[in-house]
Amino acid sequence: MTAGADTIIESVTSLEPPMQEPGFIRRLARRPLAVGSLAFLAIVALAAVLAPLVAPYAPNSLDLLHVLQGPSWAHPLGTDNLGRDMLSRVIYGGRVTLVGTAIGVGVALVVGVSAGLAAGYTGGRSDWIVTRLADMALAIPAIMILLVVLSVFGRDETIAMVSFGLIISPVVMRVIRGATLTVRDELFVDAARVSGLTGPQVIVRHILPRISGVVIVQASLLAASAVLVETGLGFLGLGVPPPTATWGGLVATASTYVQVQPWLLVPSGLIVALTVLAFGLLGDAVRDAATENWLGGPTQPHARPSLRTELHAPAPRTKEASEAHLLSVEDLVVAFPGPRRVVDGVSFDVKPGETLGLVGESGCGKSMTALALLRLLPGGGSVESGHCWLAGRDLIELSDADSRRVRGSEIGLVSQNAIASLDPVFTVGSQLGELVRLQQPHASRAEVRRRVLGLLEMVRLQNPAKLVQRYPHELSGGMAQRVAIAAALVGQPQLLIADEPTTALDVTVQAEILALLRSLQRQTRMAILLITHDWGIVADMCERAVVMYAGQVVEVASVDDLFHQPLHPYAEGLLLSNPRLGRARRHLAAIPGSVPPPEGWPAGCRFHPRCKYATAECQLTRIPLLEDPSGRLSRCIHSDRLRTKVLAG
């Protein structure tokens, strides 16, 4: 990489995130169901702990003059068959049920999560053994195991709930194992292994936090199930013996006297139902709040800066204006059956001999934009509207025959998977020779061979005469990429679309391929549309860059301006997450969440769920692409905030 590229990359270190993400408690507090469920469970738990202080009567205090009564001032929830106050017995009964629930859930999580993490991370024989043991445990009916335990240990509810936790732990294990299998193959886990972390350290520091949402959901479901199991044991007379108050015992008593006093089922059954519902709702809410940091949640509104720059919509393109550029794309919309848009109103220009970078994460629509130019959209995709002028001709309006003539002769393509772009059953020479004959149908066999050998020499491949006899599987990655570049140059195109041309190559070969592209560009004066997510390649190769997000262009600027002063939060976030900016013992900045799928594009600014600058107005309406006096384009109402912050830094 050049010294200038190093300088503009290092200048981004002055950019700091403008505000902290909302904490877990604040994210949870934004969910009314979570607040309501948590408040209900807190009241139930607190009442159970403080039962001697808050209960109006002792749980076994008799009032034989007022048996089977409905609600009254003296007994707000009525009385049972012995005149005992139902409110007091519900409060005291919560002690037994909640303690039993905690025991069952704790045992299930400790055993299930530990076994699932170990099996999913280690794999191999250990995974096979743990999975087979879990299958065997699940094959035995849980009620049978509980009955055997209770017959041996009597009415010991602690033993019963420990047994429940062990019985249900294989279910937890299988869920956690599945989540771990998915996460263990992520690149950040490989990086942790390479850095020297031990297996337990990788599990605790990297895998467990990532699957915390799954663990929380399992805990909530287990808690709801444990409440029902503990209540069921009490209802069947297998739990804590009378006269100790339990929720299951209250339901059993109410069912006995349902014909005489139906009201008894209301307080006893309602507390069980509400507790189970609250655990389920709280689990969902806690999971969403805990994982919002991964998915990119909304941020709190803040005041917008007072400094303003006059912005206006860029002048509309015309055919005459487009002729000043080699390629001019205007309001390109690409859609797939559904209907489902993947590119939405993309506009940019490529000048003759220029290298323009098309930057963004996977799923932003970069490759679909390029394939639309070539009329090679897969899976029924089509250009819904827009124009793509190449040297004054609209590529969208060309016939299929004319499009075929444009491909290869005026526009070349280098894909990111060179091996896949070569036919495995034909030699390199036969494939390049076929392309040469398409461009020069009257060329003799000797002329075709000379042209093929010349192309291979142009891309700096040694011993072309021997190479033409090889098949693609006999080539290294760098050699295959050079052959793919040679194939793209057969027709001497005016524009070369390079779609991640160095992604699958090692660093040394990447540098060679980039140097080759620069050399070929100087020789042929062709323009290059470079699709990449690597800012180092952008700094090294491009004069200007177009940043795309969720099917839209969000910023257009010169590379120097973009690196020193990005005007869109997404461009800033991509720059801050560049690995070259990493510091020892410091976390590398990262954009939370991921690019939403086309069917999940948010209203308003599509980046606002992941944006640290987002305010309420970002969600109100579609944000236009605006031009400032310097000619820079940005799709952000807070671009002045970024400009002010960088200037102040």
C-alpha positions as CSV (number, residue, x, y, z in Angstrom):
1,M,0.0,0.0,0.0
2,T,1.3,3.5,-0.8
3,A,2.4,6.0,1.9
4,G,-0.5,8.2,1.0
5,A,-2.9,5.4,1.6
6,D,-1.3,4.8,5.0
7,T,-1.7,8.4,5.9
8,I,-5.3,8.7,5.0
9,I,-6.1,5.4,6.8
10,E,-4.3,6.5,9.9
11,S,-6.1,9.9,9.9
12,V,-9.4,8.0,10.7
13,T,-8.1,7.3,14.2
14,S,-9.3,10.8,15.2
15,L,-12.9,9.7,14.7
16,E,-14.5,8.5,18.0
17,P,-18.0,7.1,18.5
18,P,-20.2,10.1,19.4
19,M,-22.2,8.4,22.1
20,Q,-22.5,5.2,24.1
21,E,-25.0,2.5,23.2
22,P,-28.0,2.4,25.6
23,G,-27.3,0.0,28.5
24,F,-29.1,-3.3,29.0
25,I,-31.4,-1.9,31.7
26,R,-32.5,1.0,29.4
27,R,-33.1,-1.3,26.5
28,L,-35.2,-3.5,28.7
29,A,-37.1,-0.6,30.2
30,R,-38.3,0.4,26.7
31,R,-40.5,-2.7,26.5
32,P,-43.8,-2.3,28.4
33,L,-44.4,-6.1,28.6
34,A,-41.0,-6.6,30.1
35,V,-41.5,-3.9,32.7
36,G,-45.0,-5.3,33.6
37,S,-43.8,-8.9,33.8
38,L,-40.7,-8.0,35.8
39,A,-42.8,-5.9,38.2
40,F,-45.3,-8.7,38.7
41,L,-42.6,-11.3,39.4
42,A,-40.8,-8.9,41.7
43,I,-44.0,-8.3,43.7
44,V,-44.7,-12.1,43.9
45,A,-41.1,-12.8,45.0
46,L,-41.0,-10.0,47.4
47,A,-44.3,-10.9,48.9
48,A,-43.1,-14.5,49.4
49,V,-39.9,-13.4,51.1
50,L,-41.7,-10.9,53.4
51,A,-44.7,-13.2,53.9
52,P,-44.8,-12.8,57.7
53,L,-44.9,-9.0,57.3
54,V,-47.3,-8.6,54.4
55,A,-49.7,-11.5,54.9
56,P,-52.9,-10.4,56.8
57,Y,-53.1,-13.8,58.7
58,A,-50.9,-16.8,59.5
59,P,-51.2,-19.4,56.7
60,N,-52.9,-22.0,58.9
61,S,-55.1,-19.6,61.0
62,L,-58.6,-21.0,61.2
63,D,-61.9,-19.1,61.1
64,L,-64.5,-21.9,61.2
65,L,-67.3,-19.3,61.2
66,H,-66.4,-18.1,57.7
67,V,-65.6,-21.2,55.6
68,L,-65.7,-21.2,51.8
69,Q,-66.4,-17.5,51.6
70,G,-66.0,-15.2,48.7
71,P,-64.0,-12.0,48.7
72,S,-64.8,-9.6,51.6
73,W,-63.1,-6.8,53.5
74,A,-61.8,-9.2,56.1
75,H,-60.6,-11.8,53.5
76,P,-59.9,-10.0,50.1
77,L,-59.6,-13.4,48.3
78,G,-62.0,-15.3,50.4
79,T,-61.5,-18.4,52.6
80,D,-61.0,-22.1,52.0
81,N,-62.8,-25.1,53.5
82,L,-61.3,-24.5,56.9
83,G,-61.8,-20.8,57.0
84,R,-58.1,-20.0,56.2
85,D,-57.4,-16.7,54.4
86,M,-56.7,-17.4,50.7
87,L,-54.6,-14.3,50.2
88,S,-52.3,-15.3,53.1
89,R,-52.0,-18.9,51.8
90,V,-51.3,-17.7,48.2
91,I,-48.5,-15.5,49.6
92,Y,-47.0,-18.2,51.7
93,G,-47.5,-20.8,49.0
94,G,-45.3,-18.7,46.7
95,R,-42.3,-19.4,49.0
96,V,-42.5,-23.2,48.2
97,T,-43.2,-22.8,44.5
98,L,-40.6,-20.2,43.7
99,V,-37.9,-22.0,45.7
100,G,-38.7,-25.3,43.9
101,T,-38.7,-23.4,40.6
102,A,-35.3,-21.9,41.3
103,I,-33.8,-25.3,42.1
104,G,-35.2,-27.0,39.0
105,V,-34.1,-24.2,36.7
106,G,-30.7,-23.9,38.3
107,V,-29.9,-27.5,37.9
108,A,-31.1,-27.7,34.3
109,L,-29.1,-24.7,33.3
110,V,-25.9,-25.7,35.0
111,V,-26.0,-29.2,33.6
112,G,-27.5,-28.5,30.2
113,V,-25.6,-25.3,29.3
114,S,-22.3,-26.8,30.4
115,A,-22.8,-30.1,28.5
116,G,-24.1,-28.2,25.4
117,L,-21.2,-25.8,25.3
118,A,-18.7,-28.6,25.7
119,A,-20.3,-30.9,23.2
120,G,-20.8,-28.2,20.6
121,Y,-17.3,-26.7,20.9
122,T,-15.2,-29.9,21.1
123,G,-17.2,-32.0,18.6
124,G,-16.0,-35.4,17.6
125,R,-16.3,-38.3,20.0
126,S,-17.2,-36.2,23.0
127,D,-20.1,-34.6,21.1
128,W,-21.3,-38.1,20.0
129,I,-21.2,-39.5,23.5
130,V,-23.0,-36.5,25.1
131,T,-25.6,-36.5,22.3
132,R,-26.3,-40.2,22.7
133,L,-26.6,-39.9,26.5
134,A,-29.1,-37.1,26.0
135,D,-31.1,-39.1,23.5
136,M,-31.3,-42.0,26.0
137,A,-32.4,-39.7,28.8
138,L,-35.1,-38.1,26.6
139,A,-36.4,-41.6,25.7
140,I,-37.5,-42.2,29.3
141,P,-40.8,-40.6,30.3
142,A,-40.0,-37.8,32.8
143,I,-43.1,-38.6,34.9
144,M,-41.9,-42.1,35.5
145,I,-38.5,-40.9,36.8
146,L,-40.2,-38.4,39.1
147,L,-42.5,-41.0,40.5
148,V,-39.6,-43.4,41.2
149,V,-37.7,-40.6,42.9
150,L,-40.7,-39.6,45.0
151,S,-41.4,-43.2,46.0
152,V,-37.8,-43.6,47.2
153,F,-37.3,-40.2,48.9
154,G,-40.9,-39.5,50.0
155,R,-42.3,-36.0,49.8
156,D,-39.0,-34.3,49.5
157,E,-39.6,-31.5,47.1
158,T,-36.0,-30.5,46.9
159,I,-35.0,-33.9,45.6
160,A,-38.0,-33.8,43.2
161,M,-37.1,-30.5,41.7
162,V,-33.4,-31.5,41.4
163,S,-34.6,-34.6,39.6
164,F,-36.7,-32.4,37.3
165,G,-33.7,-30.2,36.5
166,L,-31.6,-33.3,35.6
167,I,-34.5,-34.7,33.5
168,I,-35.0,-31.6,31.5
169,S,-31.3,-30.7,31.1
170,P,-30.9,-32.9,27.9
171,V,-33.4,-30.6,26.2
172,V,-31.4,-27.6,27.2
173,M,-28.2,-29.3,26.1
174,R,-29.4,-30.0,22.6
175,V,-30.5,-26.4,22.1
176,I,-27.3,-24.9,23.4
177,R,-25.2,-27.4,21.4
178,G,-27.0,-26.4,18.2
179,A,-26.3,-22.7,18.9
180,T,-22.7,-23.4,19.8
181,L,-22.1,-25.4,16.6
182,T,-23.2,-22.3,14.6
183,V,-21.1,-19.8,16.6
184,R,-17.9,-21.9,16.8
185,D,-17.3,-21.6,13.0
186,E,-17.4,-17.8,13.1
187,L,-14.2,-16.0,12.2
188,F,-13.9,-14.3,15.5
189,V,-13.8,-17.7,17.3
190,D,-11.0,-18.8,14.9
191,A,-9.2,-15.5,15.7
192,A,-9.5,-16.2,19.4
193,R,-8.0,-19.7,19.0
194,V,-5.2,-18.3,16.9
195,S,-4.5,-15.6,19.6
196,G,-3.7,-18.4,22.1
197,L,-6.9,-18.6,24.2
198,T,-7.7,-22.0,25.6
199,G,-10.9,-23.8,24.9
200,P,-12.6,-22.8,28.2
201,Q,-11.5,-19.2,27.6
202,V,-13.0,-19.1,24.1
203,I,-16.2,-20.6,25.4
204,V,-16.6,-18.2,28.3
205,R,-15.4,-15.0,26.6
206,H,-16.7,-15.4,23.0
207,I,-19.2,-18.2,22.6
208,L,-21.3,-17.9,25.8
209,P,-21.9,-14.1,25.4
210,R,-23.0,-14.7,21.8
211,I,-25.6,-17.4,22.7
212,S,-26.8,-15.6,25.8
213,G,-30.1,-14.9,24.2
214,V,-30.7,-18.6,23.6
215,V,-29.8,-19.3,27.3
216,I,-32.2,-16.6,28.5
217,V,-35.0,-18.0,26.5
218,Q,-34.4,-21.5,27.7
219,A,-34.3,-20.2,31.3
220,S,-37.7,-18.5,30.9
221,L,-39.3,-21.6,29.4
222,L,-37.8,-23.8,32.1
223,A,-39.0,-21.4,34.8
224,A,-42.6,-21.6,33.4
225,S,-42.3,-25.4,33.1
226,A,-40.9,-25.7,36.6
227,V,-43.8,-23.7,38.1
228,L,-46.2,-26.1,36.4
229,V,-44.3,-29.2,37.5
230,E,-44.1,-28.0,41.2
231,T,-47.8,-27.1,41.1
232,G,-48.7,-30.4,39.6
233,L,-46.8,-32.3,42.3
234,G,-48.7,-30.4,44.9
235,F,-52.0,-31.0,43.1
236,L,-51.4,-34.7,43.1
237,G,-50.4,-34.8,46.7
238,L,-46.8,-35.7,46.0
239,G,-45.3,-32.4,47.0
240,V,-44.9,-30.7,50.4
241,P,-47.6,-32.3,52.7
242,P,-50.4,-30.3,54.2
243,P,-51.0,-28.1,56.1
244,T,-48.1,-26.2,54.5
245,A,-49.5,-23.8,51.9
246,T,-48.5,-24.5,48.3
247,W,-50.0,-23.3,45.1
248,G,-50.6,-26.9,43.9
249,G,-52.3,-27.7,47.2
250,L,-54.5,-24.7,46.8
251,V,-55.6,-25.8,43.3
252,A,-56.3,-29.3,44.7
253,T,-58.5,-27.9,47.5
254,A,-60.3,-25.6,45.0
255,S,-61.0,-28.5,42.7
256,T,-62.5,-30.6,45.5
257,Y,-64.9,-27.8,46.5
258,V,-65.5,-26.4,43.0
259,Q,-69.2,-27.3,43.1
260,V,-69.7,-25.5,46.4
261,Q,-67.5,-22.5,46.0
262,P,-66.1,-22.0,42.4
263,W,-64.4,-18.8,43.5
264,L,-61.6,-20.8,45.1
265,L,-60.2,-21.7,41.7
266,V,-59.7,-18.0,40.8
267,P,-57.0,-17.0,43.3
268,S,-55.2,-20.4,43.2
269,G,-55.3,-20.9,39.4
270,L,-54.8,-17.2,38.4
271,I,-51.6,-16.8,40.4
272,V,-50.1,-19.9,38.6
273,A,-51.3,-18.8,35.2
274,L,-50.0,-15.2,35.6
275,T,-46.6,-16.4,36.9
276,V,-46.1,-18.8,33.9
277,L,-47.1,-16.0,31.5
278,A,-44.8,-13.5,33.1
279,F,-41.8,-15.8,32.9
280,G,-42.5,-16.3,29.2
281,L,-42.9,-12.7,28.3
282,L,-39.9,-11.6,30.4
283,G,-37.7,-14.2,28.8
284,D,-38.6,-12.9,25.3
285,A,-38.0,-9.3,26.3
286,V,-34.7,-10.0,28.1
287,R,-33.5,-12.0,25.1
288,D,-34.3,-9.1,22.7
289,A,-32.7,-6.5,24.9
290,A,-29.6,-8.6,25.5
291,T,-29.1,-9.3,21.7
292,E,-30.0,-5.8,20.6
293,N,-26.3,-4.9,20.8
294,W,-25.7,-7.6,18.1
295,L,-28.6,-6.6,16.0
296,G,-28.3,-2.9,16.3
297,G,-31.1,-1.4,18.3
298,P,-32.5,2.1,18.3
299,T,-30.7,4.9,20.1
300,Q,-31.9,7.7,22.2
301,P,-32.7,11.0,20.4
302,H,-30.3,13.9,20.9
303,A,-30.1,17.5,19.8
304,R,-28.9,18.2,16.3
305,P,-26.1,20.6,15.8
306,S,-26.8,24.2,15.1
307,L,-24.2,24.5,12.3
308,R,-25.7,23.9,9.0
309,T,-24.4,23.5,5.4
310,E,-26.6,24.3,2.5
311,L,-27.6,21.1,0.9
312,H,-29.5,20.5,-2.3
313,A,-30.5,17.6,-4.5
314,P,-28.0,16.8,-7.2
315,A,-28.9,17.9,-10.6
316,P,-30.8,15.3,-12.6
317,R,-28.8,13.4,-15.1
318,T,-29.6,13.7,-18.8
319,K,-28.3,11.7,-21.7
320,E,-26.3,14.6,-22.9
321,A,-24.7,15.1,-19.4
322,S,-24.0,11.4,-19.2
323,E,-21.8,11.5,-22.3
324,A,-19.1,13.3,-20.3
325,H,-18.7,10.1,-18.4
326,L,-17.9,6.6,-19.6
327,L,-20.6,5.1,-17.4
328,S,-23.5,7.0,-15.9
329,V,-26.0,5.1,-13.7
330,E,-29.3,7.0,-12.8
331,D,-31.9,5.8,-10.3
332,L,-31.3,2.1,-11.0
333,V,-33.9,-0.1,-9.4
334,V,-33.4,-3.9,-9.4
335,A,-36.1,-6.2,-8.2
336,F,-36.7,-9.9,-7.8
337,P,-40.1,-11.8,-7.9
338,G,-41.9,-11.2,-4.7
339,P,-41.8,-8.3,-5.4
340,R,-38.5,-7.7,-3.6
341,R,-36.2,-4.8,-4.4
342,V,-32.4,-5.3,-3.8
343,V,-31.2,-2.1,-5.5
344,D,-33.2,1.0,-4.9
345,G,-32.5,4.2,-6.8
346,V,-28.7,3.9,-7.2
347,S,-26.9,6.6,-9.1
348,F,-23.2,7.2,-9.8
349,D,-20.7,8.0,-12.6
350,V,-17.5,6.5,-13.8
351,K,-15.1,8.7,-15.8
352,P,-12.8,7.3,-18.6
353,G,-9.7,5.8,-17.1
354,E,-11.0,6.2,-13.6
355,T,-11.0,3.6,-10.8
356,L,-14.3,4.0,-8.8
357,G,-14.7,2.0,-5.6
358,L,-18.1,0.5,-4.8
359,V,-18.0,-0.1,-1.0
360,G,-20.2,-1.8,1.5
361,E,-20.9,-4.9,3.5
362,S,-22.2,-8.1,2.0
363,G,-25.9,-7.7,1.1
364,C,-25.8,-4.0,0.3
365,G,-26.5,-4.5,-3.4
366,K,-23.0,-3.9,-4.9
367,S,-22.8,-7.1,-7.0
368,M,-26.5,-6.9,-8.0
369,T,-25.8,-3.4,-9.3
370,A,-22.8,-4.7,-11.4
371,L,-24.8,-7.7,-12.7
372,A,-27.6,-5.3,-13.7
373,L,-25.2,-3.4,-15.9
374,L,-24.3,-6.7,-17.6
375,R,-27.9,-7.8,-17.8
376,L,-26.9,-11.0,-16.0
377,L,-29.3,-10.8,-13.0
378,P,-29.9,-14.3,-11.5
379,G,-33.2,-15.9,-10.3
380,G,-35.7,-13.9,-12.3
381,G,-34.2,-10.5,-11.3
382,S,-34.8,-7.6,-13.5
383,V,-34.2,-3.8,-13.8
384,E,-37.5,-2.3,-12.7
385,S,-36.5,1.3,-13.7
386,G,-33.6,3.6,-14.2
387,H,-30.9,4.1,-16.8
388,C,-27.3,2.9,-17.3
389,W,-25.6,5.0,-20.0
390,L,-22.3,3.6,-21.4
391,A,-20.7,6.0,-23.8
392,G,-24.1,7.5,-24.5
393,R,-26.1,4.3,-24.9
394,D,-28.6,3.1,-22.4
395,L,-27.6,-0.5,-21.5
396,I,-31.1,-1.1,-20.0
397,E,-32.8,-0.5,-23.3
398,L,-30.5,-2.6,-25.4
399,S,-31.8,-5.8,-27.0
400,D,-30.5,-9.2,-25.8
401,A,-28.3,-9.5,-28.9
402,D,-26.8,-6.0,-28.4
403,S,-26.2,-6.7,-24.7
404,R,-24.3,-9.9,-25.6
405,R,-22.1,-7.8,-27.9
406,V,-21.5,-5.2,-25.1
407,R,-20.4,-7.9,-22.7
408,G,-16.8,-8.8,-23.1
409,S,-16.1,-6.2,-25.8
410,E,-17.1,-2.9,-24.0
411,I,-17.5,-4.2,-20.4
412,G,-15.4,-7.0,-18.9
413,L,-16.0,-8.8,-15.6
414,V,-13.6,-10.3,-13.1
415,S,-15.6,-12.2,-10.4
416,Q,-14.5,-12.9,-6.9
417,N,-14.3,-16.7,-7.4
418,A,-12.0,-17.2,-10.3
419,I,-11.9,-21.0,-10.2
420,A,-15.7,-21.1,-10.3
421,S,-15.7,-18.8,-13.4
422,L,-13.6,-21.3,-15.4
423,D,-15.1,-24.4,-16.9
424,P,-13.4,-27.4,-15.2
425,V,-13.7,-29.7,-18.2
426,F,-11.8,-27.4,-20.7
427,T,-8.2,-26.3,-20.7
428,V,-7.2,-22.7,-20.2
429,G,-6.2,-22.4,-23.8
430,S,-9.5,-23.7,-25.2
431,Q,-11.5,-21.4,-23.0
432,L,-9.5,-18.3,-23.8
433,G,-9.4,-19.3,-27.5
434,E,-13.2,-19.5,-27.6
435,L,-13.4,-16.0,-26.2
436,V,-10.9,-14.8,-28.8
437,R,-12.9,-16.4,-31.6
438,L,-16.1,-14.6,-30.4
439,Q,-14.4,-11.3,-30.7
440,Q,-12.4,-12.2,-33.9
441,P,-14.6,-14.7,-35.8
442,H,-12.4,-14.7,-38.9
443,A,-9.1,-15.2,-37.1
444,S,-7.0,-18.3,-38.0
445,R,-6.0,-21.0,-35.5
446,A,-2.5,-19.6,-35.4
447,E,-3.8,-16.0,-34.8
448,V,-6.0,-17.2,-32.0
449,R,-3.1,-19.0,-30.3
450,R,-0.9,-16.0,-30.6
451,R,-3.6,-13.8,-29.1
452,V,-4.1,-16.3,-26.2
453,L,-0.4,-16.4,-25.4
454,G,-0.2,-12.6,-25.6
455,L,-3.1,-12.3,-23.1
456,L,-1.4,-14.7,-20.7
457,E,1.9,-12.7,-21.0
458,M,0.0,-9.5,-20.5
459,V,-1.2,-10.8,-17.1
460,R,2.4,-11.8,-16.3
461,L,1.9,-15.6,-16.2
462,Q,5.1,-17.6,-16.8
463,N,5.4,-20.2,-19.5
464,P,2.1,-19.5,-21.4
465,A,2.7,-22.2,-23.9
466,K,2.6,-24.8,-21.1
467,L,-0.1,-23.1,-19.2
468,V,-2.7,-23.2,-22.0
469,Q,-2.7,-27.0,-21.7
470,R,-3.7,-27.0,-18.0
471,Y,-7.1,-27.4,-16.5
472,P,-8.5,-25.0,-13.9
473,H,-8.0,-27.4,-11.1
474,E,-4.3,-27.4,-11.8
475,L,-4.0,-23.7,-11.2
476,S,-3.2,-21.9,-8.0
477,G,-5.6,-19.2,-6.8
478,G,-3.4,-16.4,-8.1
479,M,-2.9,-18.1,-11.4
480,A,-6.7,-18.7,-11.8
481,Q,-7.4,-15.0,-11.0
482,R,-4.8,-13.9,-13.6
483,V,-6.5,-16.2,-16.2
484,A,-9.9,-14.7,-15.3
485,I,-8.4,-11.2,-15.8
486,A,-7.0,-12.3,-19.2
487,A,-10.5,-13.6,-20.2
488,A,-12.0,-10.2,-19.2
489,L,-9.5,-8.3,-21.4
490,V,-10.0,-10.4,-24.6
491,G,-12.4,-7.8,-26.0
492,Q,-10.3,-4.8,-24.8
493,P,-13.2,-3.4,-22.8
494,Q,-13.6,0.3,-21.9
495,L,-14.9,-0.7,-18.4
496,L,-13.7,-3.5,-16.2
497,I,-16.0,-4.6,-13.4
498,A,-13.8,-6.2,-10.7
499,D,-16.1,-7.8,-8.1
500,E,-13.9,-8.6,-5.0
501,P,-11.0,-9.7,-7.2
502,T,-8.7,-10.5,-4.3
503,T,-11.0,-11.9,-1.7
504,A,-9.9,-15.5,-1.9
505,L,-6.2,-14.7,-2.2
506,D,-3.4,-14.4,0.3
507,V,-1.9,-11.0,1.0
508,T,1.1,-11.4,-1.3
509,V,-1.0,-12.5,-4.2
510,Q,-3.5,-9.8,-3.5
511,A,-0.8,-7.2,-3.9
512,E,0.4,-8.7,-7.1
513,I,-3.2,-8.8,-8.6
514,L,-3.7,-5.1,-7.6
515,A,-0.4,-4.1,-9.1
516,L,-1.4,-6.0,-12.3
517,L,-4.7,-4.2,-12.5
518,R,-3.0,-0.8,-12.1
519,S,-0.4,-1.7,-14.8
520,L,-3.1,-2.9,-17.2
521,Q,-5.2,0.2,-16.6
522,R,-2.2,2.4,-17.5
523,Q,-1.6,0.3,-20.7
524,T,-5.2,0.2,-21.9
525,R,-6.7,3.4,-20.3
526,M,-9.8,1.4,-19.3
527,A,-12.0,2.4,-16.4
528,I,-12.4,0.1,-13.4
529,L,-15.5,-0.3,-11.2
530,L,-14.0,-2.0,-8.2
531,I,-16.4,-3.7,-5.8
532,T,-14.9,-4.3,-2.4
533,H,-15.3,-4.1,1.3
534,D,-11.5,-3.6,1.9
535,W,-10.6,0.0,2.7
536,G,-7.0,-0.7,2.0
537,I,-7.8,-1.7,-1.6
538,V,-9.9,1.4,-1.9
539,A,-7.1,3.7,-0.7
540,D,-4.6,2.0,-2.9
541,M,-6.6,1.7,-6.2
542,C,-9.4,4.3,-6.3
543,E,-9.8,8.0,-6.9
544,R,-13.4,8.1,-5.8
545,A,-15.7,5.8,-3.8
546,V,-19.4,5.1,-3.7
547,V,-20.6,3.7,-0.3
548,M,-23.8,1.6,-0.5
549,Y,-26.1,0.4,2.2
550,A,-29.3,-1.6,2.0
551,G,-29.6,-1.1,-1.7
552,Q,-29.0,2.7,-1.7
553,V,-26.0,5.0,-2.3
554,V,-25.3,6.7,1.1
555,E,-22.2,8.7,0.2
556,V,-20.1,9.6,-2.8
557,A,-16.8,11.4,-2.4
558,S,-13.1,11.3,-3.3
559,V,-11.1,8.8,-1.4
560,D,-9.1,11.4,0.3
561,D,-12.2,13.3,1.5
562,L,-13.9,10.1,2.5
563,F,-11.0,8.9,4.6
564,H,-10.4,12.2,6.3
565,Q,-14.0,13.3,6.8
566,P,-16.8,10.8,6.1
567,L,-20.2,12.5,6.0
568,H,-22.4,9.4,6.6
569,P,-22.4,7.4,9.8
570,Y,-22.2,4.1,7.9
571,A,-19.0,5.2,6.1
572,E,-17.6,6.4,9.4
573,G,-18.4,3.1,11.0
574,L,-16.8,1.1,8.2
575,L,-13.6,3.2,8.5
576,L,-13.5,2.8,12.3
577,S,-13.9,-0.9,12.0
578,N,-10.8,-1.2,9.7
579,P,-8.5,-3.8,11.4
580,R,-5.5,-1.5,10.6
581,L,-6.9,0.8,13.3
582,G,-6.7,-1.8,16.0
583,R,-4.7,-1.0,19.1
584,A,-3.2,-3.5,21.6
585,R,-5.5,-4.4,24.5
586,R,-8.4,-2.4,23.0
587,H,-11.5,-3.6,21.3
588,L,-11.8,-2.8,17.6
589,A,-14.7,-0.5,16.9
590,A,-17.6,-2.3,15.1
591,I,-20.9,-1.5,13.7
592,P,-23.6,-3.3,15.7
593,G,-25.9,-5.7,13.9
594,S,-26.0,-6.6,10.2
595,V,-27.4,-5.4,6.9
596,P,-31.1,-6.0,6.9
597,P,-32.6,-8.2,4.1
598,P,-34.6,-6.4,1.4
599,E,-37.9,-7.4,2.9
600,G,-36.8,-6.0,6.3
601,W,-35.5,-2.5,5.2
602,P,-36.5,0.0,7.9
603,A,-38.6,3.0,7.2
604,G,-36.9,6.3,6.9
605,C,-33.1,6.1,7.0
606,R,-32.3,2.4,6.5
607,F,-29.2,2.7,8.6
608,H,-30.9,4.2,11.7
609,P,-31.3,1.0,13.7
610,R,-27.5,0.6,13.7
611,C,-26.6,4.3,13.8
612,K,-25.2,6.1,16.9
613,Y,-26.5,9.4,15.6
614,A,-30.1,8.3,15.0
615,T,-32.9,10.5,16.2
616,A,-36.7,10.1,15.9
617,E,-36.8,12.1,12.7
618,C,-34.5,9.6,11.0
619,Q,-37.4,7.2,11.0
620,L,-40.1,9.5,9.7
621,T,-39.5,9.7,5.9
622,R,-37.2,8.6,3.2
623,I,-33.8,10.4,3.3
624,P,-32.7,11.8,0.0
625,L,-29.2,11.9,-1.4
626,L,-28.1,15.5,-1.0
627,E,-25.2,17.5,-2.4
628,D,-23.1,20.0,-0.5
629,P,-21.3,23.0,-2.1
630,S,-18.2,21.0,-2.5
631,G,-20.0,18.5,-4.6
632,R,-20.0,15.7,-2.1
633,L,-23.1,13.5,-1.8
634,S,-24.5,12.1,1.5
635,R,-27.8,10.5,2.5
636,C,-27.8,11.7,6.1
637,I,-29.6,14.6,7.9
638,H,-26.8,14.6,10.4
639,S,-23.9,15.0,8.0
640,D,-23.2,18.4,9.6
641,R,-22.8,16.7,12.9
642,L,-20.0,14.5,11.5
643,R,-18.4,17.5,9.7
644,T,-18.5,19.5,12.9
645,K,-17.0,16.7,15.0
646,V,-14.2,16.0,12.6
647,L,-13.3,19.7,12.2
648,A,-13.3,20.1,16.0
649,G,-11.0,17.1,16.3
